Amino acid sequence: MLIAPQEATLLARIFLEAHRAHHTMETRQDSRSAYTPDSDVKYIKGVGPTVAEKLHKLGIRTLRDLLYYLPKRHEDRSHFTRIIDVQPGVAVTSNTRS
């Protein structure tokens, strides 16, 4: 399953927050213990019910699942291809004027 760039950014933000909390042994205000690899993602700061549901649909239920969720591919969107140079069957990024 591919994820949109904004979802990838969200996953990165969640991962960094969980990583920071785990390594500094911070505790949440509701006095839960520090994150462990088996902590449910819904307890990570910044993850509410909606985000937790999206993560669950991706098969990410615990912090461990998040750590091992690796991208299936990378699309370099920094290089643009002119429309005239596009080849059939090749993914490209182009820039158009409105």
Phi, psi and omega in degrees: 000128178272149177240151180288157180305321180294328177288325176296320177296319178297315179300318179297317180297316179296316180300314181296320178297315180294319180298314180299314182294321181293318184279338177260359179055038175292152174244154179283161181297333180275018175062026170287155179288171181299160179296144173236166179302336181263008177294139177291139182298337182293345179267357179282136180304132179095353179254111177260189182300322182292313180294320179301319179296318177297318178295320179298324178295333177275358181088014181259106182246332181236169176300323178299317178300319180295319180296327182262007177277102184254147179295145179278333177199168179233133176250120178277108182259016181269346180249127182261146178244135177290147182303322182294337183265000182290134178253143178300137176082003181249128178283129180222166173245129178233162181236128181238159175260142178269000000 
